[in-house]
Amino acid sequence: MITEDLIKRINELAARKKTVGLSEKELAEQKKLYKIYLASVRKQVITQLDEAGIRPEGHAHHCCDDNCSHNHHHHHGPNCNHDRHK
């Protein structure tokens, strides 16, 4: 969850990084806080899309091989390496 304290600490670390740099401990903290922030933003976007009735069939990725286990409709474009479509 994004809180005022989370944003404040992220901004403090970002400012410190620009001026004097961060210790290893602070870099680890910054990475952890960014991860929390981004996960919360992603969750909010997914919730809003879901509430709007937008439900993608899969997720965006660029795989095109016989080992792909993703459940998605496959478009056989110019980079497709499925032998049966060449």
Phi and psi in degrees as GROMACS dihedral restraints (atoms count N, CA, C in turn):
[ dihedral_restraints ]
;  ai    aj    ak    al  type     phi  dphi    fc
    3     4     5     6     1   -85.1    20    10
    4     5     6     7     1   119.2    20    10
    6     7     8     9     1  -116.4    20    10
    7     8     9    10     1   166.5    20    10
    9    10    11    12     1   -61.5    20    10
   10    11    12    13     1   -39.2    20    10
   12    13    14    15     1   -64.9    20    10
   13    14    15    16     1   -38.4    20    10
   15    16    17    18     1   -62.0    20    10
   16    17    18    19     1   -48.9    20    10
   18    19    20    21     1   -61.8    20    10
   19    20    21    22     1   -42.6    20    10
   21    22    23    24     1   -60.0    20    10
   22    23    24    25     1   -45.4    20    10
   24    25    26    27     1   -69.0    20    10
   25    26    27    28     1   -39.8    20    10
   27    28    29    30     1   -58.8    20    10
   28    29    30    31     1   -45.3    20    10
   30    31    32    33     1   -66.7    20    10
   31    32    33    34     1   -37.7    20    10
   33    34    35    36     1   -61.3    20    10
   34    35    36    37     1   -46.7    20    10
   36    37    38    39     1   -66.5    20    10
   37    38    39    40     1   -37.8    20    10
   39    40    41    42     1   -64.3    20    10
   40    41    42    43     1   -43.0    20    10
   42    43    44    45     1   -65.7    20    10
   43    44    45    46     1   -42.9    20    10
   45    46    47    48     1   -64.0    20    10
   46    47    48    49     1   -38.5    20    10
   48    49    50    51     1   -61.2    20    10
   49    50    51    52     1   -38.5    20    10
   51    52    53    54     1   -72.1    20    10
   52    53    54    55     1   -30.1    20    10
   54    55    56    57     1   -93.9    20    10
   55    56    57    58     1   -59.7    20    10
   57    58    59    60     1  -116.0    20    10
   58    59    60    61     1    -8.4    20    10
   60    61    62    63     1    90.5    20    10
   61    62    63    64     1   168.7    20    10
   63    64    65    66     1  -118.3    20    10
   64    65    66    67     1   147.3    20    10
   66    67    68    69     1   -74.0    20    10
   67    68    69    70     1   169.2    20    10
   69    70    71    72     1   -59.1    20    10
   70    71    72    73     1   -40.1    20    10
   72    73    74    75     1   -63.6    20    10
   73    74    75    76     1   -42.9    20    10
   75    76    77    78     1   -68.0    20    10
   76    77    78    79     1   -37.4    20    10
   78    79    80    81     1   -62.5    20    10
   79    80    81    82     1   -40.7    20    10
   81    82    83    84     1   -65.3    20    10
   82    83    84    85     1   -41.1    20    10
   84    85    86    87     1   -63.5    20    10
   85    86    87    88     1   -43.7    20    10
   87    88    89    90     1   -60.6    20    10
   88    89    90    91     1   -44.3    20    10
   90    91    92    93     1   -61.0    20    10
   91    92    93    94     1   -44.0    20    10
   93    94    95    96     1   -62.7    20    10
   94    95    96    97     1   -43.6    20    10
   96    97    98    99     1   -66.8    20    10
   97    98    99   100     1   -40.4    20    10
   99   100   101   102     1   -60.7    20    10
  100   101   102   103     1   -40.8    20    10
  102   103   104   105     1   -62.9    20    10
  103   104   105   106     1   -43.5    20    10
  105   106   107   108     1   -62.4    20    10
  106   107   108   109     1   -45.8    20    10
  108   109   110   111     1   -61.5    20    10
  109   110   111   112     1   -49.9    20    10
  111   112   113   114     1   -65.0    20    10
  112   113   114   115     1   -38.3    20    10
  114   115   116   117     1   -62.4    20    10
  115   116   117   118     1   -39.2    20    10
  117   118   119   120     1   -68.0    20    10
  118   119   120   121     1   -41.9    20    10
  120   121   122   123     1   -62.8    20    10
  121   122   123   124     1   -45.7    20    10
  123   124   125   126     1   -58.5    20    10
  124   125   126   127     1   -44.3    20    10
  126   127   128   129     1   -61.6    20    10
  127   128   129   130     1   -41.7    20    10
  129   130   131   132     1   -63.2    20    10
  130   131   132   133     1   -43.2    20    10
  132   133   134   135     1   -64.4    20    10
  133   134   135   136     1   -45.6    20    10
  135   136   137   138     1   -61.2    20    10
  136   137   138   139     1   -42.4    20    10
  138   139   140   141     1   -62.2    20    10
  139   140   141   142     1   -44.3    20    10
  141   142   143   144     1   -65.1    20    10
  142   143   144   145     1   -41.3    20    10
  144   145   146   147     1   -64.5    20    10
  145   146   147   148     1   -41.8    20    10
  147   148   149   150     1   -62.7    20    10
  148   149   150   151     1   -43.5    20    10
  150   151   152   153     1   -65.8    20    10
  151   152   153   154     1   -27.8    20    10
  153   154   155   156     1   -83.4    20    10
  154   155   156   157     1    -2.0    20    10
  156   157   158   159     1    83.3    20    10
  157   158   159   160     1    15.0    20    10
  159   160   161   162     1   -96.5    20    10
  160   161   162   163     1   112.0    20    10
  162   163   164   165     1  -130.8    20    10
  163   164   165   166     1    96.4    20    10
  165   166   167   168     1   -62.1    20    10
  166   167   168   169     1   147.3    20    10
  168   169   170   171     1   -68.8    20    10
  169   170   171   172     1   -26.0    20    10
  171   172   173   174     1  -149.1    20    10
  172   173   174   175     1  -142.0    20    10
  174   175   176   177     1  -134.9    20    10
  175   176   177   178     1   160.3    20    10
  177   178   179   180     1   -75.4    20    10
  178   179   180   181     1   121.1    20    10
  180   181   182   183     1  -157.5    20    10
  181   182   183   184     1   164.9    20    10
  183   184   185   186     1  -120.0    20    10
  184   185   186   187     1    59.3    20    10
  186   187   188   189     1  -101.1    20    10
  187   188   189   190     1   149.4    20    10
  189   190   191   192     1  -158.4    20    10
  190   191   192   193     1    68.1    20    10
  192   193   194   195     1  -144.7    20    10
  193   194   195   196     1   168.1    20    10
  195   196   197   198     1   -69.8    20    10
  196   197   198   199     1   -11.7    20    10
  198   199   200   201     1   -92.6    20    10
  199   200   201   202     1    -0.1    20    10
  201   202   203   204     1   -65.4    20    10
  202   203   204   205     1   123.5    20    10
  204   205   206   207     1  -107.5    20    10
  205   206   207   208     1     6.9    20    10
  207   208   209   210     1   -71.2    20    10
  208   209   210   211     1   143.6    20    10
  210   211   212   213     1   -90.1    20    10
  211   212   213   214     1    94.3    20    10
  213   214   215   216     1  -152.4    20    10
  214   215   216   217     1   161.1    20    10
  216   217   218   219     1   -75.0    20    10
  217   218   219   220     1   132.4    20    10
  219   220   221   222     1   -99.8    20    10
  220   221   222   223     1   125.0    20    10
  222   223   224   225     1   -99.9    20    10
  223   224   225   226     1   124.6    20    10
  225   226   227   228     1   -93.1    20    10
  226   227   228   229     1    89.4    20    10
  228   229   230   231     1   -94.8    20    10
  229   230   231   232     1  -168.2    20    10
  231   232   233   234     1   -64.1    20    10
  232   233   234   235     1   -22.7    20    10
  234   235   236   237     1   -95.4    20    10
  235   236   237   238     1     3.5    20    10
  237   238   239   240     1   -67.6    20    10
  238   239   240   241     1   132.1    20    10
  240   241   242   243     1  -111.1    20    10
  241   242   243   244     1    19.4    20    10
  243   244   245   246     1   -71.6    20    10
  244   245   246   247     1   119.3    20    10
  246   247   248   249     1   -57.8    20    10
  247   248   249   250     1   -35.0    20    10
  249   250   251   252     1   -69.9    20    10
  250   251   252   253     1   -10.0    20    10
  252   253   254   255     1  -110.5    20    10
  253   254   255   256     1    14.1    20    10
